[in-house]
Amino acid sequence: MSEKQKTQKKSWFKGLQAEFKKIIWPDKKTLARQTTAVVAVSVVLGAAIAVIDVILKYGIDLLIR
């Protein structure tokens, strides 16, 4: 490995480290709230898709008969 490649890797890792220092990690309360919101939205969307699926299945069954 050449000296230039070593320098580029060191520079890249220093840049990566600098970017990681910029991250603002959420506190436990915020994390819990956001997790609850994601789970709730997932459940609601899953239920909506299930209802639409049942309605479409019923409609298609009526057309086929």
Predicted model as a PDB file, atoms N, CA, C, CB and O in Angstrom, pLDDT in the B-factor column:
MODEL        1                                                                  
ATOM      1  N   MET A   1       0.851  -1.174   0.000  1.00 65.00           N  
ATOM      2  CA  MET A   1       0.000   0.000   0.000  1.00 65.00           C  
ATOM      3  C   MET A   1       0.899   1.240   0.000  1.00 65.00           C  
ATOM      4  CB  MET A   1      -0.970  -0.003   1.230  1.00 65.00           C  
ATOM      5  O   MET A   1       1.859   1.330   0.765  1.00 65.00           O  
ATOM      6  N   SER A   2       0.576   2.153  -0.842  1.00 72.00           N  
ATOM      7  CA  SER A   2       1.421   3.343  -0.968  1.00 72.00           C  
ATOM      8  C   SER A   2       1.133   4.327   0.174  1.00 72.00           C  
ATOM      9  CB  SER A   2       1.193   4.029  -2.342  1.00 72.00           C  
ATOM     10  O   SER A   2       0.134   4.216   0.884  1.00 72.00           O  
ATOM     11  N   GLU A   3       2.017   5.259   0.315  1.00 76.00           N  
ATOM     12  CA  GLU A   3       1.882   6.278   1.365  1.00 76.00           C  
ATOM     13  C   GLU A   3       0.638   7.141   1.122  1.00 76.00           C  
ATOM     14  CB  GLU A   3       3.150   7.171   1.422  1.00 76.00           C  
ATOM     15  O   GLU A   3      -0.041   7.554   2.062  1.00 76.00           O  
ATOM     16  N   LYS A   4       0.355   7.405  -0.163  1.00 70.00           N  
ATOM     17  CA  LYS A   4      -0.813   8.221  -0.512  1.00 70.00           C  
ATOM     18  C   LYS A   4      -2.105   7.520  -0.089  1.00 70.00           C  
ATOM     19  CB  LYS A   4      -0.836   8.512  -2.032  1.00 70.00           C  
ATOM     20  O   LYS A   4      -3.020   8.163   0.426  1.00 70.00           O  
ATOM     21  N   GLN A   5      -2.183   6.198  -0.306  1.00 76.00           N  
ATOM     22  CA  GLN A   5      -3.375   5.444   0.078  1.00 76.00           C  
ATOM     23  C   GLN A   5      -3.554   5.438   1.594  1.00 76.00           C  
ATOM     24  CB  GLN A   5      -3.291   4.007  -0.450  1.00 76.00           C  
ATOM     25  O   GLN A   5      -4.675   5.552   2.091  1.00 76.00           O  
ATOM     26  N   LYS A   6      -2.454   5.305   2.324  1.00 73.00           N  
ATOM     27  CA  LYS A   6      -2.528   5.331   3.782  1.00 73.00           C  
ATOM     28  C   LYS A   6      -3.035   6.678   4.275  1.00 73.00           C  
ATOM     29  CB  LYS A   6      -1.159   5.027   4.395  1.00 73.00           C  
ATOM     30  O   LYS A   6      -3.854   6.748   5.191  1.00 73.00           O  
ATOM     31  N   THR A   7      -2.548   7.734   3.665  1.00 81.00           N  
ATOM     32  CA  THR A   7      -2.969   9.085   4.039  1.00 81.00           C  
ATOM     33  C   THR A   7      -4.449   9.286   3.735  1.00 81.00           C  
ATOM     34  CB  THR A   7      -2.125  10.141   3.300  1.00 81.00           C  
ATOM     35  O   THR A   7      -5.169   9.895   4.526  1.00 81.00           O  
ATOM     36  N   GLN A   8      -4.908   8.774   2.588  1.00 77.00           N  
ATOM     37  CA  GLN A   8      -6.318   8.906   2.224  1.00 77.00           C  
ATOM     38  C   GLN A   8      -7.204   8.154   3.214  1.00 77.00           C  
ATOM     39  CB  GLN A   8      -6.557   8.386   0.795  1.00 77.00           C  
ATOM     40  O   GLN A   8      -8.262   8.652   3.600  1.00 77.00           O  
ATOM     41  N   LYS A   9      -6.784   6.961   3.628  1.00 76.00           N  
ATOM     42  CA  LYS A   9      -7.579   6.185   4.582  1.00 76.00           C  
ATOM     43  C   LYS A   9      -7.657   6.900   5.925  1.00 76.00           C  
ATOM     44  CB  LYS A   9      -6.984   4.779   4.765  1.00 76.00           C  
ATOM     45  O   LYS A   9      -8.728   6.973   6.528  1.00 76.00           O  
ATOM     46  N   LYS A  10      -6.521   7.432   6.400  1.00 80.00           N  
ATOM     47  CA  LYS A  10      -6.523   8.162   7.665  1.00 80.00           C  
ATOM     48  C   LYS A  10      -7.442   9.371   7.573  1.00 80.00           C  
ATOM     49  CB  LYS A  10      -5.098   8.601   8.044  1.00 80.00           C  
ATOM     50  O   LYS A  10      -8.198   9.657   8.502  1.00 80.00           O  
ATOM     51  N   SER A  11      -7.373  10.072   6.462  1.00 87.00           N  
ATOM     52  CA  SER A  11      -8.209  11.248   6.262  1.00 87.00           C  
ATOM     53  C   SER A  11      -9.685  10.857   6.243  1.00 87.00           C  
ATOM     54  CB  SER A  11      -7.828  11.965   4.957  1.00 87.00           C  
ATOM     55  O   SER A  11     -10.528  11.549   6.814  1.00 87.00           O  
ATOM     56  N   TRP A  12      -9.984   9.754   5.589  1.00 87.00           N  
ATOM     57  CA  TRP A  12     -11.371   9.299   5.504  1.00 87.00           C  
ATOM     58  C   TRP A  12     -11.897   8.951   6.895  1.00 87.00           C  
ATOM     59  CB  TRP A  12     -11.489   8.077   4.561  1.00 87.00           C  
ATOM     60  O   TRP A  12     -13.013   9.334   7.244  1.00 87.00           O  
ATOM     61  N   PHE A  13     -11.109   8.232   7.691  1.00 90.00           N  
ATOM     62  CA  PHE A  13     -11.544   7.851   9.034  1.00 90.00           C  
ATOM     63  C   PHE A  13     -11.665   9.071   9.950  1.00 90.00           C  
ATOM     64  CB  PHE A  13     -10.568   6.837   9.637  1.00 90.00           C  
ATOM     65  O   PHE A  13     -12.547   9.105  10.809  1.00 90.00           O  
ATOM     66  N   LYS A  14     -10.801  10.064   9.785  1.00 90.00           N  
ATOM     67  CA  LYS A  14     -10.919  11.291  10.573  1.00 90.00           C  
ATOM     68  C   LYS A  14     -12.204  12.028  10.213  1.00 90.00           C  
ATOM     69  CB  LYS A  14      -9.695  12.204  10.349  1.00 90.00           C  
ATOM     70  O   LYS A  14     -12.884  12.561  11.090  1.00 90.00           O  
ATOM     71  N   GLY A  15     -12.537  12.058   8.919  1.00 90.00           N  
ATOM     72  CA  GLY A  15     -13.786  12.675   8.489  1.00 90.00           C  
ATOM     73  C   GLY A  15     -14.987  11.927   9.027  1.00 90.00           C  
ATOM     74  O   GLY A  15     -15.972  12.538   9.443  1.00 90.00           O  
ATOM     75  N   LEU A  16     -14.910  10.608   9.022  1.00 92.00           N  
ATOM     76  CA  LEU A  16     -15.994   9.781   9.554  1.00 92.00           C  
ATOM     77  C   LEU A  16     -16.183  10.053  11.040  1.00 92.00           C  
ATOM     78  CB  LEU A  16     -15.708   8.285   9.316  1.00 92.00           C  
ATOM     79  O   LEU A  16     -17.311  10.185  11.513  1.00 92.00           O  
ATOM     80  N   GLN A  17     -15.090  10.135  11.765  1.00 93.00           N  
ATOM     81  CA  GLN A  17     -15.148  10.404  13.197  1.00 93.00           C  
ATOM     82  C   GLN A  17     -15.753  11.786  13.455  1.00 93.00           C  
ATOM     83  CB  GLN A  17     -13.742  10.305  13.822  1.00 93.00           C  
ATOM     84  O   GLN A  17     -16.541  11.951  14.386  1.00 93.00           O  
ATOM     85  N   ALA A  18     -15.397  12.758  12.654  1.00 93.00           N  
ATOM     86  CA  ALA A  18     -15.944  14.107  12.804  1.00 93.00           C  
ATOM     87  C   ALA A  18     -17.445  14.111  12.560  1.00 93.00           C  
ATOM     88  CB  ALA A  18     -15.252  15.080  11.842  1.00 93.00           C  
ATOM     89  O   ALA A  18     -18.187  14.804  13.257  1.00 93.00           O  
ATOM     90  N   GLU A  19     -17.896  13.342  11.575  1.00 93.00           N  
ATOM     91  CA  GLU A  19     -19.331  13.268  11.291  1.00 93.00           C  
ATOM     92  C   GLU A  19     -20.085  12.578  12.429  1.00 93.00           C  
ATOM     93  CB  GLU A  19     -19.574  12.523   9.969  1.00 93.00           C  
ATOM     94  O   GLU A  19     -21.193  12.990  12.772  1.00 93.00           O  
ATOM     95  N   PHE A  20     -19.504  11.543  13.011  1.00 93.00           N  
ATOM     96  CA  PHE A  20     -20.146  10.855  14.127  1.00 93.00           C  
ATOM     97  C   PHE A  20     -20.279  11.765  15.338  1.00 93.00           C  
ATOM     98  CB  PHE A  20     -19.361   9.607  14.499  1.00 93.00           C  
ATOM     99  O   PHE A  20     -21.227  11.626  16.111  1.00 93.00           O  
ATOM    100  N   LYS A  21     -19.349  12.689  15.516  1.00 92.00           N  
ATOM    101  CA  LYS A  21     -19.443  13.620  16.637  1.00 92.00           C  
ATOM    102  C   LYS A  21     -20.594  14.608  16.453  1.00 92.00           C  
ATOM    103  CB  LYS A  21     -18.130  14.376  16.802  1.00 92.00           C  
ATOM    104  O   LYS A  21     -21.077  15.182  17.429  1.00 92.00           O  
ATOM    105  N   LYS A  22     -21.036  14.811  15.207  1.00 95.00           N  
ATOM    106  CA  LYS A  22     -22.131  15.739  14.929  1.00 95.00           C  
ATOM    107  C   LYS A  22     -23.499  15.132  15.222  1.00 95.00           C  
ATOM    108  CB  LYS A  22     -22.073  16.185  13.486  1.00 95.00           C  
ATOM    109  O   LYS A  22     -24.491  15.857  15.298  1.00 95.00           O  
ATOM    110  N   ILE A  23     -23.565  13.814  15.388  1.00 93.00           N  
ATOM    111  CA  ILE A  23     -24.842  13.141  15.602  1.00 93.00           C  
ATOM    112  C   ILE A  23     -25.420  13.543  16.955  1.00 93.00           C  
ATOM    113  CB  ILE A  23     -24.675  11.607  15.517  1.00 93.00           C  
ATOM    114  O   ILE A  23     -24.722  13.548  17.968  1.00 93.00           O  
ATOM    115  N   ILE A  24     -26.703  13.879  16.950  1.00 92.00           N  
ATOM    116  CA  ILE A  24     -27.407  14.187  18.193  1.00 92.00           C  
ATOM    117  C   ILE A  24     -28.307  12.985  18.497  1.00 92.00           C  
ATOM    118  CB  ILE A  24     -28.246  15.538  18.081  1.00 92.00           C  
ATOM    119  O   ILE A  24     -29.331  12.777  17.846  1.00 92.00           O  
ATOM    120  N   TRP A  25     -27.906  12.215  19.484  1.00 91.00           N  
ATOM    121  CA  TRP A  25     -28.654  11.014  19.829  1.00 91.00           C  
ATOM    122  C   TRP A  25     -29.865  11.398  20.683  1.00 91.00           C  
ATOM    123  CB  TRP A  25     -27.750   9.994  20.578  1.00 91.00           C  
ATOM    124  O   TRP A  25     -29.742  12.241  21.572  1.00 91.00           O  
ATOM    125  N   PRO A  26     -31.037  10.793  20.428  1.00 93.00           N  
ATOM    126  CA  PRO A  26     -32.230  11.138  21.210  1.00 93.00           C  
ATOM    127  C   PRO A  26     -32.140  10.585  22.629  1.00 93.00           C  
ATOM    128  CB  PRO A  26     -33.493  10.605  20.522  1.00 93.00           C  
ATOM    129  O   PRO A  26     -31.468   9.587  22.886  1.00 93.00           O  
ATOM    130  N   ASP A  27     -32.839  11.266  23.549  1.00 96.00           N  
ATOM    131  CA  ASP A  27     -32.890  10.736  24.907  1.00 96.00           C  
ATOM    132  C   ASP A  27     -33.926   9.614  24.969  1.00 96.00           C  
ATOM    133  CB  ASP A  27     -33.227  11.861  25.931  1.00 96.00           C  
ATOM    134  O   ASP A  27     -34.633   9.368  23.992  1.00 96.00           O  
ATOM    135  N   LYS A  28     -34.019   8.938  26.108  1.00 97.00           N  
ATOM    136  CA  LYS A  28     -34.890   7.770  26.224  1.00 97.00           C  
ATOM    137  C   LYS A  28     -36.356   8.124  25.999  1.00 97.00           C  
ATOM    138  CB  LYS A  28     -34.721   7.130  27.590  1.00 97.00           C  
ATOM    139  O   LYS A  28     -37.087   7.358  25.371  1.00 97.00           O  
ATOM    140  N   LYS A  29     -36.790   9.269  26.501  1.00 97.00           N  
ATOM    141  CA  LYS A  29     -38.192   9.672  26.365  1.00 97.00           C  
ATOM    142  C   LYS A  29     -38.555   9.893  24.894  1.00 97.00           C  
ATOM    143  CB  LYS A  29     -38.463  10.953  27.179  1.00 97.00           C  
ATOM    144  O   LYS A  29     -39.592   9.421  24.427  1.00 97.00           O  
ATOM    145  N   THR A  30     -37.709  10.603  24.181  1.00 97.00           N  
ATOM    146  CA  THR A  30     -37.949  10.866  22.761  1.00 97.00           C  
ATOM    147  C   THR A  30     -37.915   9.567  21.966  1.00 97.00           C  
ATOM    148  CB  THR A  30     -36.906  11.857  22.207  1.00 97.00           C  
ATOM    149  O   THR A  30     -38.754   9.344  21.094  1.00 97.00           O  
ATOM    150  N   LEU A  31     -36.950   8.718  22.268  1.00 97.00           N  
ATOM    151  CA  LEU A  31     -36.832   7.441  21.571  1.00 97.00           C  
ATOM    152  C   LEU A  31     -38.063   6.582  21.791  1.00 97.00           C  
ATOM    153  CB  LEU A  31     -35.586   6.694  22.032  1.00 97.00           C  
ATOM    154  O   LEU A  31     -38.564   5.963  20.852  1.00 97.00           O  
ATOM    155  N   ALA A  32     -38.557   6.537  23.023  1.00 98.00           N  
ATOM    156  CA  ALA A  32     -39.759   5.747  23.338  1.00 98.00           C  
ATOM    157  C   ALA A  32     -40.972   6.304  22.603  1.00 98.00           C  
ATOM    158  CB  ALA A  32     -40.022   5.736  24.863  1.00 98.00           C  
ATOM    159  O   ALA A  32     -41.787   5.546  22.078  1.00 98.00           O  
ATOM    160  N   ARG A  33     -41.091   7.631  22.567  1.00 98.00           N  
ATOM    161  CA  ARG A  33     -42.225   8.262  21.876  1.00 98.00           C  
ATOM    162  C   ARG A  33     -42.203   7.968  20.385  1.00 98.00           C  
ATOM    163  CB  ARG A  33     -42.214   9.773  22.103  1.00 98.00           C  
ATOM    164  O   ARG A  33     -43.232   7.635  19.797  1.00 98.00           O  
ATOM    165  N   GLN A  34     -41.029   8.092  19.775  1.00 97.00           N  
ATOM    166  CA  GLN A  34     -40.919   7.841  18.342  1.00 97.00           C  
ATOM    167  C   GLN A  34     -41.137   6.364  18.013  1.00 97.00           C  
ATOM    168  CB  GLN A  34     -39.553   8.293  17.833  1.00 97.00           C  
ATOM    169  O   GLN A  34     -41.742   6.038  16.991  1.00 97.00           O  
ATOM    170  N   THR A  35     -40.651   5.480  18.865  1.00 98.00           N  
ATOM    171  CA  THR A  35     -40.861   4.052  18.659  1.00 98.00           C  
ATOM    172  C   THR A  35     -42.341   3.718  18.747  1.00 98.00           C  
ATOM    173  CB  THR A  35     -40.066   3.232  19.685  1.00 98.00           C  
ATOM    174  O   THR A  35     -42.857   2.954  17.932  1.00 98.00           O  
ATOM    175  N   THR A  36     -43.030   4.290  19.739  1.00 98.00           N  
ATOM    176  CA  THR A  36     -44.466   4.071  19.883  1.00 98.00           C  
ATOM    177  C   THR A  36     -45.218   4.573  18.653  1.00 98.00           C  
ATOM    178  CB  THR A  36     -44.989   4.768  21.146  1.00 98.00           C  
ATOM    179  O   THR A  36     -46.148   3.917  18.183  1.00 98.00           O  
ATOM    180  N   ALA A  37     -44.823   5.720  18.135  1.00 98.00           N  
ATOM    181  CA  ALA A  37     -45.481   6.272  16.949  1.00 98.00           C  
ATOM    182  C   ALA A  37     -45.284   5.353  15.747  1.00 98.00           C  
ATOM    183  CB  ALA A  37     -44.940   7.680  16.635  1.00 98.00           C  
ATOM    184  O   ALA A  37     -46.224   5.118  14.988  1.00 98.00           O  
ATOM    185  N   VAL A  38     -44.079   4.834  15.569  1.00 98.00           N  
ATOM    186  CA  VAL A  38     -43.802   3.947  14.429  1.00 98.00           C  
ATOM    187  C   VAL A  38     -44.609   2.665  14.545  1.00 98.00           C  
ATOM    188  CB  VAL A  38     -42.296   3.619  14.342  1.00 98.00           C  
ATOM    189  O   VAL A  38     -45.177   2.199  13.557  1.00 98.00           O  
ATOM    190  N   VAL A  39     -44.667   2.091  15.738  1.00 98.00           N  
ATOM    191  CA  VAL A  39     -45.430   0.852  15.928  1.00 98.00           C  
ATOM    192  C   VAL A  39     -46.916   1.110  15.697  1.00 98.00           C  
ATOM    193  CB  VAL A  39     -45.199   0.275  17.349  1.00 98.00           C  
ATOM    194  O   VAL A  39     -47.586   0.310  15.044  1.00 98.00           O  
ATOM    195  N   ALA A  40     -47.440   2.216  16.225  1.00 98.00           N  
ATOM    196  CA  ALA A  40     -48.858   2.535  16.060  1.00 98.00           C  
ATOM    197  C   ALA A  40     -49.215   2.738  14.588  1.00 98.00           C  
ATOM    198  CB  ALA A  40     -49.217   3.788  16.864  1.00 98.00           C  
ATOM    199  O   ALA A  40     -50.224   2.211  14.117  1.00 98.00           O  
ATOM    200  N   VAL A  41     -48.407   3.486  13.871  1.00 98.00           N  
ATOM    201  CA  VAL A  41     -48.673   3.722  12.451  1.00 98.00           C  
ATOM    202  C   VAL A  41     -48.590   2.403  11.674  1.00 98.00           C  
ATOM    203  CB  VAL A  41     -47.670   4.759  11.872  1.00 98.00           C  
ATOM    204  O   VAL A  41     -49.385   2.171  10.762  1.00 98.00           O  
ATOM    205  N   SER A  42     -47.647   1.552  12.024  1.00 98.00           N  
ATOM    206  CA  SER A  42     -47.517   0.252  11.349  1.00 98.00           C  
ATOM    207  C   SER A  42     -48.744  -0.610  11.572  1.00 98.00           C  
ATOM    208  CB  SER A  42     -46.272  -0.487  11.841  1.00 98.00           C  
ATOM    209  O   SER A  42     -49.228  -1.257  10.643  1.00 98.00           O  
ATOM    210  N   VAL A  43     -49.252  -0.624  12.796  1.00 98.00           N  
ATOM    211  CA  VAL A  43     -50.452  -1.418  13.104  1.00 98.00           C  
ATOM    212  C   VAL A  43     -51.662  -0.868  12.355  1.00 98.00           C  
ATOM    213  CB  VAL A  43     -50.727  -1.426  14.629  1.00 98.00           C  
ATOM    214  O   VAL A  43     -52.442  -1.634  11.789  1.00 98.00           O  
ATOM    215  N   VAL A  44     -51.821   0.449  12.350  1.00 98.00           N  
ATOM    216  CA  VAL A  44     -52.968   1.064  11.660  1.00 98.00           C  
ATOM    217  C   VAL A  44     -52.893   0.788  10.158  1.00 98.00           C  
ATOM    218  CB  VAL A  44     -53.010   2.598  11.924  1.00 98.00           C  
ATOM    219  O   VAL A  44     -53.899   0.421   9.551  1.00 98.00           O  
ATOM    220  N   LEU A  45     -51.733   0.956   9.558  1.00 98.00           N  
ATOM    221  CA  LEU A  45     -51.597   0.688   8.125  1.00 98.00           C  
ATOM    222  C   LEU A  45     -51.806  -0.797   7.812  1.00 98.00           C  
ATOM    223  CB  LEU A  45     -50.215   1.139   7.631  1.00 98.00           C  
ATOM    224  O   LEU A  45     -52.413  -1.140   6.797  1.00 98.00           O  
ATOM    225  N   GLY A  46     -51.307  -1.666   8.676  1.00 98.00           N  
ATOM    226  CA  GLY A  46     -51.527  -3.102   8.487  1.00 98.00           C  
ATOM    227  C   GLY A  46     -53.004  -3.451   8.533  1.00 98.00           C  
ATOM    228  O   GLY A  46     -53.489  -4.244   7.727  1.00 98.00           O  
ATOM    229  N   ALA A  47     -53.719  -2.853   9.484  1.00 98.00           N  
ATOM    230  CA  ALA A  47     -55.168  -3.095   9.587  1.00 98.00           C  
ATOM    231  C   ALA A  47     -55.889  -2.544   8.359  1.00 98.00           C  
ATOM    232  CB  ALA A  47     -55.742  -2.449  10.876  1.00 98.00           C  
ATOM    233  O   ALA A  47     -56.793  -3.193   7.833  1.00 98.00           O  
ATOM    234  N   ALA A  48     -55.505  -1.369   7.902  1.00 98.00           N  
ATOM    235  CA  ALA A  48     -56.144  -0.776   6.721  1.00 98.00           C  
ATOM    236  C   ALA A  48     -55.903  -1.649   5.489  1.00 98.00           C  
ATOM    237  CB  ALA A  48     -55.611   0.657   6.475  1.00 98.00           C  
ATOM    238  O   ALA A  48     -56.821  -1.861   4.697  1.00 98.00           O  
ATOM    239  N   ILE A  49     -54.709  -2.145   5.321  1.00 98.00           N  
ATOM    240  CA  ILE A  49     -54.408  -3.019   4.185  1.00 98.00           C  
ATOM    241  C   ILE A  49     -55.204  -4.308   4.280  1.00 98.00           C  
ATOM    242  CB  ILE A  49     -52.904  -3.328   4.118  1.00 98.00           C  
ATOM    243  O   ILE A  49     -55.689  -4.811   3.267  1.00 98.00           O  
ATOM    244  N   ALA A  50     -55.348  -4.854   5.488  1.00 98.00           N  
ATOM    245  CA  ALA A  50     -56.132  -6.081   5.673  1.00 98.00           C  
ATOM    246  C   ALA A  50     -57.595  -5.852   5.312  1.00 98.00           C  
ATOM    247  CB  ALA A  50     -56.020  -6.579   7.125  1.00 98.00           C  
ATOM    248  O   ALA A  50     -58.210  -6.691   4.654  1.00 98.00           O  
ATOM    249  N   VAL A  51     -58.153  -4.728   5.735  1.00 98.00           N  
ATOM    250  CA  VAL A  51     -59.554  -4.410   5.419  1.00 98.00           C  
ATOM    251  C   VAL A  51     -59.732  -4.249   3.913  1.00 98.00           C  
ATOM    252  CB  VAL A  51     -60.003  -3.119   6.151  1.00 98.00           C  
ATOM    253  O   VAL A  51     -60.679  -4.792   3.345  1.00 98.00           O  
ATOM    254  N   ILE A  52     -58.848  -3.522   3.268  1.00 98.00           N  
ATOM    255  CA  ILE A  52     -58.929  -3.345   1.814  1.00 98.00           C  
ATOM    256  C   ILE A  52     -58.809  -4.692   1.112  1.00 98.00           C  
ATOM    257  CB  ILE A  52     -57.826  -2.381   1.317  1.00 98.00           C  
ATOM    258  O   ILE A  52     -59.511  -4.946   0.134  1.00 98.00           O  
ATOM    259  N   ASP A  53     -57.932  -5.547   1.600  1.00 98.00           N  
ATOM    260  CA  ASP A  53     -57.754  -6.874   1.015  1.00 98.00           C  
ATOM    261  C   ASP A  53     -59.036  -7.696   1.108  1.00 98.00           C  
ATOM    262  CB  ASP A  53     -56.607  -7.610   1.708  1.00 98.00           C  
ATOM    263  O   ASP A  53     -59.432  -8.343   0.139  1.00 98.00           O  
ATOM    264  N   VAL A  54     -59.681  -7.672   2.268  1.00 98.00           N  
ATOM    265  CA  VAL A  54     -60.926  -8.432   2.454  1.00 98.00           C  
ATOM    266  C   VAL A  54     -62.014  -7.883   1.538  1.00 98.00           C  
ATOM    267  CB  VAL A  54     -61.392  -8.378   3.934  1.00 98.00           C  
ATOM    268  O   VAL A  54     -62.755  -8.654   0.928  1.00 98.00           O  
ATOM    269  N   ILE A  55     -62.118  -6.561   1.435  1.00 97.00           N  
ATOM    270  CA  ILE A  55     -63.141  -5.952   0.576  1.00 97.00           C  
ATOM    271  C   ILE A  55     -62.896  -6.325  -0.885  1.00 97.00           C  
ATOM    272  CB  ILE A  55     -63.149  -4.410   0.743  1.00 97.00           C  
ATOM    273  O   ILE A  55     -63.832  -6.693  -1.595  1.00 97.00           O  
ATOM    274  N   LEU A  56     -61.657  -6.235  -1.334  1.00 97.00           N  
ATOM    275  CA  LEU A  56     -61.339  -6.590  -2.722  1.00 97.00           C  
ATOM    276  C   LEU A  56     -61.610  -8.077  -2.986  1.00 97.00           C  
ATOM    277  CB  LEU A  56     -59.864  -6.256  -3.035  1.00 97.00           C  
ATOM    278  O   LEU A  56     -62.126  -8.438  -4.044  1.00 97.00           O  
ATOM    279  N   LYS A  57     -61.266  -8.921  -2.036  1.00 97.00           N  
ATOM    280  CA  LYS A  57     -61.506 -10.353  -2.197  1.00 97.00           C  
ATOM    281  C   LYS A  57     -63.004 -10.620  -2.314  1.00 97.00           C  
ATOM    282  CB  LYS A  57     -60.906 -11.146  -1.012  1.00 97.00           C  
ATOM    283  O   LYS A  57     -63.437 -11.396  -3.165  1.00 97.00           O  
ATOM    284  N   TYR A  58     -63.786  -9.979  -1.463  1.00 96.00           N  
ATOM    285  CA  TYR A  58     -65.240 -10.147  -1.506  1.00 96.00           C  
ATOM    286  C   TYR A  58     -65.793  -9.660  -2.842  1.00 96.00           C  
ATOM    287  CB  TYR A  58     -65.909  -9.388  -0.341  1.00 96.00           C  
ATOM    288  O   TYR A  58     -66.643 -10.322  -3.438  1.00 96.00           O  
ATOM    289  N   GLY A  59     -65.314  -8.499  -3.321  1.00 95.00           N  
ATOM    290  CA  GLY A  59     -65.778  -7.950  -4.599  1.00 95.00           C  
ATOM    291  C   GLY A  59     -65.409  -8.842  -5.774  1.00 95.00           C  
ATOM    292  O   GLY A  59     -66.221  -9.036  -6.679  1.00 95.00           O  
ATOM    293  N   ILE A  60     -64.199  -9.387  -5.776  1.00 95.00           N  
ATOM    294  CA  ILE A  60     -63.770 -10.269  -6.848  1.00 95.00           C  
ATOM    295  C   ILE A  60     -64.564 -11.568  -6.824  1.00 95.00           C  
ATOM    296  CB  ILE A  60     -62.273 -10.557  -6.736  1.00 95.00           C  
ATOM    297  O   ILE A  60     -64.936 -12.095  -7.873  1.00 95.00           O  
ATOM    298  N   ASP A  61     -64.825 -12.085  -5.614  1.00 93.00           N  
ATOM    299  CA  ASP A  61     -65.633 -13.301  -5.513  1.00 93.00           C  
ATOM    300  C   ASP A  61     -67.043 -13.082  -6.071  1.00 93.00           C  
ATOM    301  CB  ASP A  61     -65.712 -13.765  -4.053  1.00 93.00           C  
ATOM    302  O   ASP A  61     -67.615 -13.974  -6.697  1.00 93.00           O  
ATOM    303  N   LEU A  62     -67.594 -11.891  -5.839  1.00 92.00           N  
ATOM    304  CA  LEU A  62     -68.923 -11.589  -6.387  1.00 92.00           C  
ATOM    305  C   LEU A  62     -68.887 -11.529  -7.910  1.00 92.00           C  
ATOM    306  CB  LEU A  62     -69.449 -10.258  -5.822  1.00 92.00           C  
ATOM    307  O   LEU A  62     -69.820 -11.993  -8.565  1.00 92.00           O  
ATOM    308  N   LEU A  63     -67.828 -10.969  -8.480  1.00 91.00           N  
ATOM    309  CA  LEU A  63     -67.723 -10.868  -9.939  1.00 91.00           C  
ATOM    310  C   LEU A  63     -67.512 -12.240 -10.583  1.00 91.00           C  
ATOM    311  CB  LEU A  63     -66.572  -9.930 -10.323  1.00 91.00           C  
ATOM    312  O   LEU A  63     -67.993 -12.483 -11.690  1.00 91.00           O  
ATOM    313  N   ILE A  64     -66.818 -13.112  -9.919  1.00 92.00           N  
ATOM    314  CA  ILE A  64     -66.506 -14.427 -10.493  1.00 92.00           C  
ATOM    315  C   ILE A  64     -67.744 -15.321 -10.497  1.00 92.00           C  
ATOM    316  CB  ILE A  64     -65.364 -15.106  -9.705  1.00 92.00           C  
ATOM    317  O   ILE A  64     -67.919 -16.111 -11.425  1.00 92.00           O  
ATOM    318  N   ARG A  65     -68.588 -15.219  -9.504  1.00 85.00           N  
ATOM    319  CA  ARG A  65     -69.787 -16.095  -9.430  1.00 85.00           C  
ATOM    320  C   ARG A  65     -70.746 -15.862 -10.508  1.00 85.00           C  
ATOM    321  CB  ARG A  65     -70.489 -15.925  -8.153  1.00 85.00           C  
ATOM    322  O   ARG A  65     -71.783 -16.522 -10.565  1.00 85.00           O  
TER     323      ARG A  65                                                      
ENDMDL                                                                          
END                                                                             
